[in-house]
Amino acid sequence: MDFKIDTKDTFTVISPIYATINAKLADELQNTCDQTRQNGSNNFIIDLSQVTSAEKDGIDGLIALHEHCYSNNESLVFTGTSPDLVKILKDEEADTLLNIAPKMIEAVDIISMEILERDLLGEE
């Protein structure tokens, strides 16, 4: 699977170069996040700007990835969602289960706020 990966100081941007999210792509995203964790990055932005559709099993995989990240005190935000993809996510009621930001700058803000929140709660 082809992904563009851009590692920043506090997060990693992973951009799949595919039109459809399916179970295989969701599994590869999970594997890519696992590999990135080994290099010390625990916060992820998944840029879906190339994605125009999604299959149910792919959406289920994204939800599982989201739950895995948050259960391990990590952040995960999806961004770059096309109107068609947003409609599919809403139809599957996944829009309320995933952290979705309309633009990259908003995804970065969410990650930054969650890191700050974890730091503040860790000090108490």
CNS distance restraints for C-alpha pairs under 8 A (distance, minus, plus):
assign (resid   1 and name CA) (resid  25 and name CA) 7.36 0.50 0.50
assign (resid   1 and name CA) (resid  28 and name CA) 6.97 0.50 0.50
assign (resid   2 and name CA) (resid  16 and name CA) 6.31 0.50 0.50
assign (resid   2 and name CA) (resid  17 and name CA) 5.87 0.50 0.50
assign (resid   2 and name CA) (resid  18 and name CA) 7.92 0.50 0.50
assign (resid   3 and name CA) (resid  14 and name CA) 6.37 0.50 0.50
assign (resid   3 and name CA) (resid  15 and name CA) 5.34 0.50 0.50
assign (resid   3 and name CA) (resid  16 and name CA) 4.48 0.50 0.50
assign (resid   3 and name CA) (resid  17 and name CA) 5.80 0.50 0.50
assign (resid   4 and name CA) (resid  13 and name CA) 7.94 0.50 0.50
assign (resid   4 and name CA) (resid  14 and name CA) 5.83 0.50 0.50
assign (resid   4 and name CA) (resid  15 and name CA) 4.95 0.50 0.50
assign (resid   4 and name CA) (resid  16 and name CA) 6.46 0.50 0.50
assign (resid   4 and name CA) (resid  17 and name CA) 7.34 0.50 0.50
assign (resid   5 and name CA) (resid  12 and name CA) 6.98 0.50 0.50
assign (resid   5 and name CA) (resid  13 and name CA) 5.71 0.50 0.50
assign (resid   5 and name CA) (resid  14 and name CA) 4.72 0.50 0.50
assign (resid   5 and name CA) (resid  15 and name CA) 6.40 0.50 0.50
assign (resid   6 and name CA) (resid  12 and name CA) 5.73 0.50 0.50
assign (resid   6 and name CA) (resid  13 and name CA) 5.07 0.50 0.50
assign (resid   6 and name CA) (resid  14 and name CA) 6.61 0.50 0.50
assign (resid   7 and name CA) (resid  11 and name CA) 6.37 0.50 0.50
assign (resid   7 and name CA) (resid  12 and name CA) 4.34 0.50 0.50
assign (resid   7 and name CA) (resid  13 and name CA) 6.30 0.50 0.50
assign (resid   7 and name CA) (resid  41 and name CA) 7.91 0.50 0.50
assign (resid   8 and name CA) (resid  12 and name CA) 5.70 0.50 0.50
assign (resid   8 and name CA) (resid  13 and name CA) 7.80 0.50 0.50
assign (resid  10 and name CA) (resid  41 and name CA) 6.92 0.50 0.50
assign (resid  10 and name CA) (resid  42 and name CA) 7.90 0.50 0.50
assign (resid  10 and name CA) (resid  43 and name CA) 6.81 0.50 0.50
assign (resid  10 and name CA) (resid 112 and name CA) 7.94 0.50 0.50
assign (resid  11 and name CA) (resid  41 and name CA) 5.98 0.50 0.50
assign (resid  11 and name CA) (resid  42 and name CA) 6.71 0.50 0.50
assign (resid  11 and name CA) (resid  43 and name CA) 4.61 0.50 0.50
assign (resid  11 and name CA) (resid  44 and name CA) 5.42 0.50 0.50
assign (resid  11 and name CA) (resid  45 and name CA) 7.20 0.50 0.50
assign (resid  11 and name CA) (resid 111 and name CA) 7.58 0.50 0.50
assign (resid  12 and name CA) (resid  36 and name CA) 7.86 0.50 0.50
assign (resid  12 and name CA) (resid  41 and name CA) 6.55 0.50 0.50
assign (resid  12 and name CA) (resid  42 and name CA) 7.96 0.50 0.50
assign (resid  12 and name CA) (resid  43 and name CA) 6.31 0.50 0.50
assign (resid  12 and name CA) (resid  44 and name CA) 4.95 0.50 0.50
assign (resid  12 and name CA) (resid  45 and name CA) 6.20 0.50 0.50
assign (resid  13 and name CA) (resid  44 and name CA) 5.89 0.50 0.50
assign (resid  13 and name CA) (resid  45 and name CA) 4.68 0.50 0.50
assign (resid  13 and name CA) (resid  46 and name CA) 5.84 0.50 0.50
assign (resid  13 and name CA) (resid  47 and name CA) 6.79 0.50 0.50
assign (resid  14 and name CA) (resid  44 and name CA) 7.21 0.50 0.50
assign (resid  14 and name CA) (resid  45 and name CA) 6.20 0.50 0.50
assign (resid  14 and name CA) (resid  46 and name CA) 4.90 0.50 0.50
assign (resid  14 and name CA) (resid  47 and name CA) 6.08 0.50 0.50
assign (resid  15 and name CA) (resid  46 and name CA) 5.81 0.50 0.50
assign (resid  15 and name CA) (resid  47 and name CA) 4.71 0.50 0.50
assign (resid  15 and name CA) (resid  48 and name CA) 6.31 0.50 0.50
assign (resid  15 and name CA) (resid  49 and name CA) 7.78 0.50 0.50
assign (resid  15 and name CA) (resid  50 and name CA) 7.90 0.50 0.50
assign (resid  16 and name CA) (resid  46 and name CA) 7.84 0.50 0.50
assign (resid  16 and name CA) (resid  47 and name CA) 7.16 0.50 0.50
assign (resid  16 and name CA) (resid  48 and name CA) 6.71 0.50 0.50
assign (resid  16 and name CA) (resid  50 and name CA) 7.02 0.50 0.50
assign (resid  16 and name CA) (resid  51 and name CA) 7.72 0.50 0.50
assign (resid  17 and name CA) (resid  50 and name CA) 5.92 0.50 0.50
assign (resid  17 and name CA) (resid  51 and name CA) 7.59 0.50 0.50
assign (resid  18 and name CA) (resid  50 and name CA) 6.06 0.50 0.50
assign (resid  18 and name CA) (resid  51 and name CA) 5.85 0.50 0.50
assign (resid  19 and name CA) (resid  50 and name CA) 5.80 0.50 0.50
assign (resid  19 and name CA) (resid  51 and name CA) 4.15 0.50 0.50
assign (resid  19 and name CA) (resid  52 and name CA) 5.25 0.50 0.50
assign (resid  19 and name CA) (resid  53 and name CA) 6.36 0.50 0.50
assign (resid  20 and name CA) (resid  51 and name CA) 5.60 0.50 0.50
assign (resid  20 and name CA) (resid  52 and name CA) 6.15 0.50 0.50
assign (resid  20 and name CA) (resid  53 and name CA) 4.77 0.50 0.50
assign (resid  20 and name CA) (resid  54 and name CA) 5.08 0.50 0.50
assign (resid  20 and name CA) (resid  55 and name CA) 7.28 0.50 0.50
assign (resid  21 and name CA) (resid  25 and name CA) 5.86 0.50 0.50
assign (resid  21 and name CA) (resid  26 and name CA) 6.75 0.50 0.50
assign (resid  21 and name CA) (resid  51 and name CA) 7.01 0.50 0.50
assign (resid  21 and name CA) (resid  53 and name CA) 6.43 0.50 0.50
assign (resid  21 and name CA) (resid  54 and name CA) 4.41 0.50 0.50
assign (resid  21 and name CA) (resid  55 and name CA) 6.08 0.50 0.50
assign (resid  21 and name CA) (resid  58 and name CA) 5.17 0.50 0.50
assign (resid  21 and name CA) (resid  59 and name CA) 7.10 0.50 0.50
assign (resid  22 and name CA) (resid  26 and name CA) 6.24 0.50 0.50
assign (resid  22 and name CA) (resid  54 and name CA) 6.13 0.50 0.50
assign (resid  22 and name CA) (resid  55 and name CA) 5.23 0.50 0.50
assign (resid  22 and name CA) (resid  56 and name CA) 7.42 0.50 0.50
assign (resid  22 and name CA) (resid  57 and name CA) 6.03 0.50 0.50
assign (resid  22 and name CA) (resid  58 and name CA) 3.76 0.50 0.50
assign (resid  22 and name CA) (resid  59 and name CA) 7.24 0.50 0.50
assign (resid  23 and name CA) (resid  27 and name CA) 6.13 0.50 0.50
assign (resid  23 and name CA) (resid  55 and name CA) 7.71 0.50 0.50
assign (resid  23 and name CA) (resid  57 and name CA) 5.14 0.50 0.50
assign (resid  23 and name CA) (resid  58 and name CA) 4.14 0.50 0.50
assign (resid  23 and name CA) (resid  59 and name CA) 7.76 0.50 0.50
assign (resid  23 and name CA) (resid  60 and name CA) 7.86 0.50 0.50
assign (resid  23 and name CA) (resid  61 and name CA) 6.15 0.50 0.50
assign (resid  24 and name CA) (resid  28 and name CA) 6.20 0.50 0.50
assign (resid  24 and name CA) (resid  58 and name CA) 7.37 0.50 0.50
assign (resid  25 and name CA) (resid  29 and name CA) 6.15 0.50 0.50
assign (resid  25 and name CA) (resid  58 and name CA) 7.02 0.50 0.50
assign (resid  26 and name CA) (resid  30 and name CA) 6.32 0.50 0.50
assign (resid  26 and name CA) (resid  58 and name CA) 5.57 0.50 0.50
assign (resid  26 and name CA) (resid  59 and name CA) 7.74 0.50 0.50
assign (resid  26 and name CA) (resid  61 and name CA) 5.07 0.50 0.50
assign (resid  26 and name CA) (resid  62 and name CA) 5.88 0.50 0.50
assign (resid  26 and name CA) (resid  65 and name CA) 7.91 0.50 0.50
assign (resid  27 and name CA) (resid  31 and name CA) 6.27 0.50 0.50
assign (resid  27 and name CA) (resid  61 and name CA) 6.76 0.50 0.50
assign (resid  28 and name CA) (resid  32 and name CA) 6.03 0.50 0.50
assign (resid  29 and name CA) (resid  33 and name CA) 6.13 0.50 0.50
assign (resid  30 and name CA) (resid  34 and name CA) 6.17 0.50 0.50
assign (resid  30 and name CA) (resid  65 and name CA) 6.20 0.50 0.50
assign (resid  31 and name CA) (resid  35 and name CA) 6.20 0.50 0.50
assign (resid  32 and name CA) (resid  36 and name CA) 6.11 0.50 0.50
assign (resid  33 and name CA) (resid  37 and name CA) 6.11 0.50 0.50
assign (resid  33 and name CA) (resid  44 and name CA) 7.58 0.50 0.50
assign (resid  34 and name CA) (resid  38 and name CA) 6.67 0.50 0.50
assign (resid  35 and name CA) (resid  39 and name CA) 7.00 0.50 0.50
assign (resid  36 and name CA) (resid  40 and name CA) 6.76 0.50 0.50
assign (resid  36 and name CA) (resid  41 and name CA) 5.76 0.50 0.50
assign (resid  36 and name CA) (resid  42 and name CA) 7.57 0.50 0.50
assign (resid  37 and name CA) (resid  41 and name CA) 4.91 0.50 0.50
assign (resid  37 and name CA) (resid  42 and name CA) 5.48 0.50 0.50
assign (resid  42 and name CA) (resid  74 and name CA) 5.50 0.50 0.50
assign (resid  42 and name CA) (resid  75 and name CA) 7.10 0.50 0.50
assign (resid  43 and name CA) (resid  74 and name CA) 5.39 0.50 0.50
assign (resid  43 and name CA) (resid  75 and name CA) 4.62 0.50 0.50
assign (resid  43 and name CA) (resid  76 and name CA) 5.95 0.50 0.50
assign (resid  43 and name CA) (resid 111 and name CA) 7.04 0.50 0.50
assign (resid  44 and name CA) (resid  75 and name CA) 6.07 0.50 0.50
assign (resid  44 and name CA) (resid  76 and name CA) 4.75 0.50 0.50
assign (resid  44 and name CA) (resid  77 and name CA) 6.46 0.50 0.50
assign (resid  44 and name CA) (resid 111 and name CA) 7.98 0.50 0.50
assign (resid  45 and name CA) (resid  76 and name CA) 5.70 0.50 0.50
assign (resid  45 and name CA) (resid  77 and name CA) 4.83 0.50 0.50
assign (resid  45 and name CA) (resid  78 and name CA) 5.74 0.50 0.50
assign (resid  45 and name CA) (resid  79 and name CA) 7.09 0.50 0.50
assign (resid  45 and name CA) (resid 107 and name CA) 6.81 0.50 0.50
assign (resid  45 and name CA) (resid 108 and name CA) 7.75 0.50 0.50
assign (resid  46 and name CA) (resid  76 and name CA) 7.44 0.50 0.50
assign (resid  46 and name CA) (resid  77 and name CA) 6.22 0.50 0.50
assign (resid  46 and name CA) (resid  78 and name CA) 4.75 0.50 0.50
assign (resid  46 and name CA) (resid  79 and name CA) 6.24 0.50 0.50
assign (resid  47 and name CA) (resid  78 and name CA) 6.01 0.50 0.50
assign (resid  47 and name CA) (resid  79 and name CA) 4.99 0.50 0.50
assign (resid  47 and name CA) (resid  80 and name CA) 5.45 0.50 0.50
assign (resid  47 and name CA) (resid  81 and name CA) 7.76 0.50 0.50
assign (resid  47 and name CA) (resid 104 and name CA) 7.83 0.50 0.50
assign (resid  48 and name CA) (resid  78 and name CA) 6.86 0.50 0.50
assign (resid  48 and name CA) (resid  79 and name CA) 5.91 0.50 0.50
assign (resid  48 and name CA) (resid  80 and name CA) 4.94 0.50 0.50
assign (resid  48 and name CA) (resid  81 and name CA) 5.46 0.50 0.50
assign (resid  48 and name CA) (resid  82 and name CA) 7.91 0.50 0.50
assign (resid  49 and name CA) (resid  79 and name CA) 7.31 0.50 0.50
assign (resid  49 and name CA) (resid  80 and name CA) 4.29 0.50 0.50
assign (resid  49 and name CA) (resid  81 and name CA) 5.72 0.50 0.50
assign (resid  49 and name CA) (resid  82 and name CA) 6.68 0.50 0.50
assign (resid  51 and name CA) (resid  81 and name CA) 7.33 0.50 0.50
assign (resid  51 and name CA) (resid  82 and name CA) 7.38 0.50 0.50
assign (resid  51 and name CA) (resid  85 and name CA) 7.34 0.50 0.50
assign (resid  52 and name CA) (resid  81 and name CA) 7.89 0.50 0.50
assign (resid  52 and name CA) (resid  82 and name CA) 6.28 0.50 0.50
assign (resid  52 and name CA) (resid  84 and name CA) 6.19 0.50 0.50
assign (resid  52 and name CA) (resid  85 and name CA) 5.48 0.50 0.50
assign (resid  53 and name CA) (resid  84 and name CA) 6.79 0.50 0.50
assign (resid  53 and name CA) (resid  85 and name CA) 5.32 0.50 0.50
assign (resid  53 and name CA) (resid  88 and name CA) 7.19 0.50 0.50
assign (resid  54 and name CA) (resid  58 and name CA) 6.26 0.50 0.50
assign (resid  54 and name CA) (resid  59 and name CA) 6.55 0.50 0.50
assign (resid  54 and name CA) (resid  85 and name CA) 6.92 0.50 0.50
assign (resid  54 and name CA) (resid  88 and name CA) 6.97 0.50 0.50
assign (resid  55 and name CA) (resid  59 and name CA) 6.34 0.50 0.50
assign (resid  56 and name CA) (resid  60 and name CA) 6.20 0.50 0.50
assign (resid  56 and name CA) (resid  92 and name CA) 7.53 0.50 0.50
assign (resid  57 and name CA) (resid  61 and name CA) 6.24 0.50 0.50
assign (resid  58 and name CA) (resid  62 and name CA) 6.38 0.50 0.50
assign (resid  59 and name CA) (resid  63 and name CA) 6.28 0.50 0.50
assign (resid  59 and name CA) (resid  89 and name CA) 7.58 0.50 0.50
assign (resid  59 and name CA) (resid  94 and name CA) 7.29 0.50 0.50
assign (resid  60 and name CA) (resid  64 and name CA) 6.22 0.50 0.50
assign (resid  61 and name CA) (resid  65 and name CA) 6.17 0.50 0.50
assign (resid  62 and name CA) (resid  66 and name CA) 6.12 0.50 0.50
assign (resid  62 and name CA) (resid  98 and name CA) 7.95 0.50 0.50
assign (resid  63 and name CA) (resid  67 and name CA) 6.17 0.50 0.50
assign (resid  63 and name CA) (resid  94 and name CA) 7.42 0.50 0.50
assign (resid  63 and name CA) (resid  97 and name CA) 6.76 0.50 0.50
assign (resid  63 and name CA) (resid  98 and name CA) 6.47 0.50 0.50
assign (resid  64 and name CA) (resid  68 and name CA) 6.07 0.50 0.50
assign (resid  65 and name CA) (resid  69 and name CA) 6.20 0.50 0.50
assign (resid  66 and name CA) (resid  70 and name CA) 6.34 0.50 0.50
assign (resid  66 and name CA) (resid  76 and name CA) 6.24 0.50 0.50
assign (resid  66 and name CA) (resid  98 and name CA) 6.60 0.50 0.50
assign (resid  66 and name CA) (resid  99 and name CA) 7.94 0.50 0.50
assign (resid  67 and name CA) (resid  71 and name CA) 5.98 0.50 0.50
assign (resid  68 and name CA) (resid  72 and name CA) 6.42 0.50 0.50
assign (resid  69 and name CA) (resid  73 and name CA) 6.53 0.50 0.50
assign (resid  69 and name CA) (resid  74 and name CA) 4.92 0.50 0.50
assign (resid  69 and name CA) (resid  75 and name CA) 6.17 0.50 0.50
assign (resid  69 and name CA) (resid  76 and name CA) 6.55 0.50 0.50
assign (resid  70 and name CA) (resid  74 and name CA) 5.17 0.50 0.50
assign (resid  70 and name CA) (resid  75 and name CA) 6.12 0.50 0.50
assign (resid  70 and name CA) (resid  76 and name CA) 7.51 0.50 0.50
assign (resid  73 and name CA) (resid 118 and name CA) 7.79 0.50 0.50
assign (resid  75 and name CA) (resid 111 and name CA) 6.09 0.50 0.50
assign (resid  75 and name CA) (resid 114 and name CA) 6.91 0.50 0.50
assign (resid  75 and name CA) (resid 115 and name CA) 7.83 0.50 0.50
assign (resid  76 and name CA) (resid  99 and name CA) 6.83 0.50 0.50
assign (resid  76 and name CA) (resid 111 and name CA) 7.45 0.50 0.50
assign (resid  77 and name CA) (resid  98 and name CA) 7.55 0.50 0.50
assign (resid  77 and name CA) (resid  99 and name CA) 4.95 0.50 0.50
assign (resid  77 and name CA) (resid 100 and name CA) 5.71 0.50 0.50
assign (resid  77 and name CA) (resid 101 and name CA) 6.78 0.50 0.50
assign (resid  77 and name CA) (resid 107 and name CA) 5.93 0.50 0.50
assign (resid  77 and name CA) (resid 110 and name CA) 7.58 0.50 0.50
assign (resid  77 and name CA) (resid 111 and name CA) 7.41 0.50 0.50
assign (resid  78 and name CA) (resid  98 and name CA) 7.50 0.50 0.50
assign (resid  78 and name CA) (resid  99 and name CA) 6.07 0.50 0.50
assign (resid  78 and name CA) (resid 100 and name CA) 4.75 0.50 0.50
assign (resid  78 and name CA) (resid 101 and name CA) 6.18 0.50 0.50
assign (resid  78 and name CA) (resid 107 and name CA) 7.29 0.50 0.50
assign (resid  79 and name CA) (resid 100 and name CA) 5.76 0.50 0.50
assign (resid  79 and name CA) (resid 101 and name CA) 4.96 0.50 0.50
assign (resid  79 and name CA) (resid 102 and name CA) 5.59 0.50 0.50
assign (resid  79 and name CA) (resid 103 and name CA) 5.88 0.50 0.50
assign (resid  79 and name CA) (resid 104 and name CA) 6.07 0.50 0.50
assign (resid  79 and name CA) (resid 107 and name CA) 6.53 0.50 0.50
assign (resid  80 and name CA) (resid 101 and name CA) 7.57 0.50 0.50
assign (resid  80 and name CA) (resid 102 and name CA) 6.04 0.50 0.50
assign (resid  80 and name CA) (resid 103 and name CA) 6.03 0.50 0.50
assign (resid  80 and name CA) (resid 104 and name CA) 7.06 0.50 0.50
assign (resid  81 and name CA) (resid  85 and name CA) 5.94 0.50 0.50
assign (resid  81 and name CA) (resid  86 and name CA) 6.18 0.50 0.50
assign (resid  81 and name CA) (resid 102 and name CA) 6.76 0.50 0.50
assign (resid  82 and name CA) (resid  86 and name CA) 6.18 0.50 0.50
assign (resid  83 and name CA) (resid  87 and name CA) 6.20 0.50 0.50
assign (resid  84 and name CA) (resid  88 and name CA) 6.41 0.50 0.50
assign (resid  85 and name CA) (resid  89 and name CA) 6.19 0.50 0.50
assign (resid  86 and name CA) (resid  90 and name CA) 6.09 0.50 0.50
assign (resid  86 and name CA) (resid  95 and name CA) 7.40 0.50 0.50
assign (resid  87 and name CA) (resid  91 and name CA) 6.06 0.50 0.50
assign (resid  88 and name CA) (resid  92 and name CA) 6.27 0.50 0.50
assign (resid  89 and name CA) (resid  93 and name CA) 5.99 0.50 0.50
assign (resid  89 and name CA) (resid  94 and name CA) 5.00 0.50 0.50
assign (resid  89 and name CA) (resid  95 and name CA) 5.28 0.50 0.50
assign (resid  90 and name CA) (resid  94 and name CA) 5.97 0.50 0.50
assign (resid  90 and name CA) (resid  95 and name CA) 5.27 0.50 0.50
assign (resid  90 and name CA) (resid  96 and name CA) 7.95 0.50 0.50
assign (resid  93 and name CA) (resid  97 and name CA) 7.54 0.50 0.50
assign (resid  94 and name CA) (resid  98 and name CA) 6.25 0.50 0.50
assign (resid  95 and name CA) (resid  99 and name CA) 7.74 0.50 0.50
assign (resid  95 and name CA) (resid 100 and name CA) 7.28 0.50 0.50
assign (resid 100 and name CA) (resid 107 and name CA) 7.68 0.50 0.50
assign (resid 101 and name CA) (resid 106 and name CA) 5.81 0.50 0.50
assign (resid 101 and name CA) (resid 107 and name CA) 5.30 0.50 0.50
assign (resid 102 and name CA) (resid 106 and name CA) 6.98 0.50 0.50
assign (resid 102 and name CA) (resid 107 and name CA) 7.75 0.50 0.50
assign (resid 103 and name CA) (resid 107 and name CA) 6.49 0.50 0.50
assign (resid 104 and name CA) (resid 108 and name CA) 6.23 0.50 0.50
assign (resid 105 and name CA) (resid 109 and name CA) 6.24 0.50 0.50
assign (resid 106 and name CA) (resid 110 and name CA) 6.23 0.50 0.50
assign (resid 107 and name CA) (resid 111 and name CA) 6.31 0.50 0.50
assign (resid 108 and name CA) (resid 112 and name CA) 6.11 0.50 0.50
assign (resid 109 and name CA) (resid 113 and name CA) 6.09 0.50 0.50
assign (resid 110 and name CA) (resid 114 and name CA) 6.14 0.50 0.50
assign (resid 111 and name CA) (resid 115 and name CA) 6.17 0.50 0.50
assign (resid 112 and name CA) (resid 116 and name CA) 6.21 0.50 0.50
assign (resid 113 and name CA) (resid 117 and name CA) 6.03 0.50 0.50
assign (resid 114 and name CA) (resid 118 and name CA) 6.13 0.50 0.50
assign (resid 115 and name CA) (resid 119 and name CA) 6.18 0.50 0.50
assign (resid 116 and name CA) (resid 120 and name CA) 6.12 0.50 0.50
assign (resid 117 and name CA) (resid 121 and name CA) 6.06 0.50 0.50
assign (resid 118 and name CA) (resid 122 and name CA) 5.90 0.50 0.50
assign (resid 119 and name CA) (resid 123 and name CA) 6.49 0.50 0.50
assign (resid 120 and name CA) (resid 124 and name CA) 7.03 0.50 0.50
